[in-house]
Amino acid sequence: MELDSRRAKFWPIFFPKLESIMSFIQTVNEFCNAQTRTEADACRALPLMLRDQWLQAYRDVVLPDDN
């Protein structure tokens, strides 16, 4: 039950017009601490938190050979 309620929480989304990348990282860190998430959870969820050119840049750098 506890795990289901943790999974129901949505990850924060990065909006570069509203916050800096450093501020967003702090937000994600606070979210992870509040939801008992790990750094590995955050790394796996990062593509879900990015939009538009930020997501494309992530794919270009982190997943260059993944089609």
MIDOVEX-136699 format. One record per residue: residue in one letter; x, y, z of N, C-alpha, C in turn. Coordinates in nm, 4 decimals, padded with zeros to 6 digits. Layout:
<recs>
> type | n.X | n.Y | n.Z | ca.X | ca.Y | ca.Z | c.X | c.Y | c.Z
> A | X | Y | Z | X | Y | Z | X | Y | Z
...
</recs>
This chain:
<recs>
> type | n.X | n.Y | n.Z | ca.X | ca.Y | ca.Z | c.X | c.Y | c.Z
> M | 00.0824 | -00.1194 | 00.0000 | 00.0000 | 00.0000 | 00.0000 | 00.0873 | 00.1265 | 00.0000
> E | 00.1891 | 00.1278 | 00.0853 | 00.2770 | 00.2449 | 00.0933 | 00.3489 | 00.2681 | -00.0394
> L | 00.3947 | 00.1603 | -00.1017 | 00.4647 | 00.1729 | -00.2291 | 00.3721 | 00.2286 | -00.3364
> D | 00.2475 | 00.1844 | -00.3378 | 00.1509 | 00.2362 | -00.4353 | 00.1263 | 00.3847 | -00.4161
> S | 00.1183 | 00.4295 | -00.2922 | 00.0953 | 00.5722 | -00.2680 | 00.2178 | 00.6539 | -00.3080
> R | 00.3384 | 00.5984 | -00.2905 | 00.4601 | 00.6683 | -00.3348 | 00.4644 | 00.6780 | -00.4861
> R | 00.4252 | 00.5715 | -00.5539 | 00.4281 | 00.5720 | -00.7001 | 00.3235 | 00.6654 | -00.7587
> A | 00.2204 | 00.6956 | -00.6832 | 00.1142 | 00.7832 | -00.7324 | 00.1587 | 00.9289 | -00.7400
> K | 00.2657 | 00.9633 | -00.6723 | 00.3168 | 01.1005 | -00.6745 | 00.3896 | 01.1254 | -00.8059
> F | 00.3598 | 01.2366 | -00.8691 | 00.4239 | 01.2702 | -00.9957 | 00.5575 | 01.3386 | -00.9717
> W | 00.6534 | 01.3088 | -01.0566 | 00.7833 | 01.3729 | -01.0494 | 00.7694 | 01.5186 | -01.0916
> P | 00.8516 | 01.6075 | -01.0354 | 00.8484 | 01.7475 | -01.0791 | 00.8908 | 01.7585 | -01.2256
> I | 00.8403 | 01.8591 | -01.2940 | 00.8731 | 01.8837 | -01.4343 | 00.9585 | 02.0098 | -01.4420
> F | 01.0612 | 02.0047 | -01.5241 | 01.1509 | 02.1190 | -01.5403 | 01.0929 | 02.2175 | -01.6407
> F | 01.0725 | 02.3404 | -01.5957 | 01.0274 | 02.4503 | -01.6805 | 01.1350 | 02.5587 | -01.6767
> P | 01.2228 | 02.5630 | -01.7773 | 01.3376 | 02.6546 | -01.7730 | 01.3006 | 02.8015 | -01.7665
> K | 01.1804 | 02.8386 | -01.8081 | 01.1396 | 02.9793 | -01.7996 | 01.1019 | 03.0185 | -01.6574
> L | 01.0753 | 02.9181 | -01.5732 | 01.0330 | 02.9452 | -01.4366 | 01.1424 | 02.9238 | -01.3325
> E | 01.2427 | 02.8415 | -01.3654 | 01.3473 | 02.8126 | -01.2675 | 01.4767 | 02.7738 | -01.3380
> S | 01.5847 | 02.7881 | -01.2657 | 01.7154 | 02.7481 | -01.3197 | 01.7316 | 02.5971 | -01.3037
> I | 01.8287 | 02.5420 | -01.3726 | 01.8546 | 02.3985 | -01.3610 | 01.8987 | 02.3638 | -01.2186
> M | 01.9736 | 02.4528 | -01.1548 | 02.0167 | 02.4276 | -01.0163 | 01.8975 | 02.4255 | -00.9210
> S | 01.8044 | 02.5170 | -00.9416 | 01.6835 | 02.5195 | -00.8600 | 01.6015 | 02.3926 | -00.8816
> F | 01.5943 | 02.3484 | -01.0064 | 01.5202 | 02.2265 | -01.0372 | 01.5836 | 02.1049 | -00.9705
> I | 01.7159 | 02.0972 | -00.9740 | 01.7850 | 01.9855 | -00.9096 | 01.7559 | 01.9845 | -00.7599
> Q | 01.7532 | 02.1017 | -00.6998 | 01.7197 | 02.1108 | -00.5575 | 01.5759 | 02.0641 | -00.5336
> T | 01.4850 | 02.1018 | -00.6222 | 01.3455 | 02.0587 | -00.6110 | 01.3352 | 01.9067 | -00.6201
> V | 01.4070 | 01.8479 | -00.7150 | 01.4057 | 01.7019 | -00.7303 | 01.4643 | 01.6354 | -00.6061
> N | 01.5722 | 01.6909 | -00.5521 | 01.6332 | 01.6363 | -00.4310 | 01.5349 | 01.6399 | -00.3142
> E | 01.4667 | 01.7515 | -00.2970 | 01.3678 | 01.7632 | -00.1898 | 01.2524 | 01.6656 | -00.2115
> F | 01.2092 | 01.6501 | -00.3363 | 01.1031 | 01.5552 | -00.3684 | 01.1467 | 01.4135 | -00.3325
> C | 01.2687 | 01.3773 | -00.3711 | 01.3196 | 01.2433 | -00.3404 | 01.3248 | 01.2191 | -00.1900
> N | 01.3714 | 01.3168 | -00.1160 | 01.3778 | 01.3026 | 00.0297 | 01.2388 | 01.2884 | 00.0899
> A | 01.1435 | 01.3665 | 00.0420 | 01.0079 | 01.3621 | 00.0962 | 00.9359 | 01.2324 | 00.0596
> Q | 00.9674 | 01.1769 | -00.0564 | 00.8992 | 01.0565 | -00.1043 | 00.9798 | 00.9288 | -00.0818
> T | 01.0903 | 00.9389 | -00.0082 | 01.1791 | 00.8262 | 00.0168 | 01.2235 | 00.7620 | -00.1144
> R | 01.2624 | 00.8460 | -00.2072 | 01.3152 | 00.7991 | -00.3358 | 01.4670 | 00.8054 | -00.3308
> T | 01.5317 | 00.7306 | -00.4174 | 01.6779 | 00.7273 | -00.4208 | 01.7298 | 00.8055 | -00.5410
> E | 01.8601 | 00.8250 | -00.5434 | 01.9228 | 00.8908 | -00.6579 | 01.9008 | 00.8084 | -00.7847
> A | 01.9048 | 00.6765 | -00.7711 | 01.8810 | 00.5893 | -00.8867 | 01.7388 | 00.6075 | -00.9402
> D | 01.6411 | 00.6232 | -00.8498 | 01.5033 | 00.6500 | -00.8929 | 01.4974 | 00.7789 | -00.9736
> A | 01.5651 | 00.8816 | -00.9244 | 01.5646 | 01.0113 | -00.9928 | 01.6319 | 01.0017 | -01.1291
> C | 01.7404 | 00.9275 | -01.1376 | 01.8088 | 00.9113 | -01.2674 | 01.7195 | 00.8400 | -01.3676
> R | 01.6482 | 00.7379 | -01.3229 | 01.5573 | 00.6665 | -01.4130 | 01.4407 | 00.7543 | -01.4557
> A | 01.3958 | 00.8425 | -01.3684 | 01.2795 | 00.9266 | -01.3972 | 01.3152 | 01.0562 | -01.4688
> L | 01.4426 | 01.0879 | -01.4813 | 01.4822 | 01.2154 | -01.5414 | 01.4171 | 01.2418 | -01.6769
> P | 01.4112 | 01.1456 | -01.7687 | 01.3449 | 01.1746 | -01.8966 | 01.1978 | 01.2154 | -01.8811
> L | 01.1330 | 01.1703 | -01.7757 | 00.9938 | 01.2086 | -01.7513 | 00.9816 | 01.3525 | -01.7027
> M | 01.0901 | 01.4055 | -01.6479 | 01.0879 | 01.5400 | -01.5918 | 01.1291 | 01.6473 | -01.6918
> L | 01.1806 | 01.6062 | -01.8064 | 01.2293 | 01.7015 | -01.9064 | 01.1297 | 01.7159 | -02.0203
> R | 01.1310 | 01.8312 | -02.0835 | 01.0428 | 01.8586 | -02.1964 | 01.1224 | 01.9193 | -02.3114
> D | 01.0674 | 01.9076 | -02.4305 | 01.1146 | 01.9752 | -02.5513 | 01.2646 | 01.9586 | -02.5751
> Q | 01.3345 | 02.0713 | -02.5925 | 01.4761 | 02.0646 | -02.6280 | 01.5608 | 02.0077 | -02.5155
> W | 01.5163 | 02.0185 | -02.3925 | 01.5914 | 01.9608 | -02.2810 | 01.5882 | 01.8084 | -02.2890
> L | 01.4741 | 01.7535 | -02.3230 | 01.4631 | 01.6087 | -02.3392 | 01.5467 | 01.5623 | -02.4582
> Q | 01.5419 | 01.6370 | -02.5667 | 01.6212 | 01.6004 | -02.6840 | 01.7707 | 01.6082 | -02.6534
> A | 01.8125 | 01.7096 | -02.5804 | 01.9536 | 01.7216 | -02.5420 | 01.9952 | 01.6040 | -02.4535
> Y | 01.9093 | 01.5653 | -02.3609 | 01.9364 | 01.4485 | -02.2757 | 01.9556 | 01.3243 | -02.3623
> R | 01.8646 | 01.3045 | -02.4568 | 01.8748 | 01.1875 | -02.5449 | 02.0018 | 01.1919 | -02.6294
> D | 02.0371 | 01.3099 | -02.6785 | 02.1565 | 01.3241 | -02.7623 | 02.2848 | 01.2940 | -02.6859
> V | 02.2886 | 01.3331 | -02.5594 | 02.4110 | 01.3177 | -02.4800 | 02.4158 | 01.1832 | -02.4077
> V | 02.3076 | 01.1466 | -02.3422 | 02.3081 | 01.0275 | -02.2577 | 02.2784 | 00.9005 | -02.3371
> L | 02.1921 | 00.9116 | -02.4359 | 02.1517 | 00.7936 | -02.5123 | 02.1843 | 00.8081 | -02.6612
> P | 02.3072 | 00.8404 | -02.6967 | 02.3366 | 00.8697 | -02.8375 | 02.3196 | 00.7507 | -02.9314
> D | 02.3368 | 00.6287 | -02.8829 | 02.3269 | 00.5108 | -02.9687 | 02.1948 | 00.4370 | -02.9530
> D | 02.1036 | 00.4922 | -02.8747 | 01.9749 | 00.4276 | -02.8493 | 01.8725 | 00.4774 | -02.9502
> N | 01.8219 | 00.3890 | -03.0338 | 01.7227 | 00.4290 | -03.1351 | 01.5862 | 00.3802 | -03.0981
</recs>
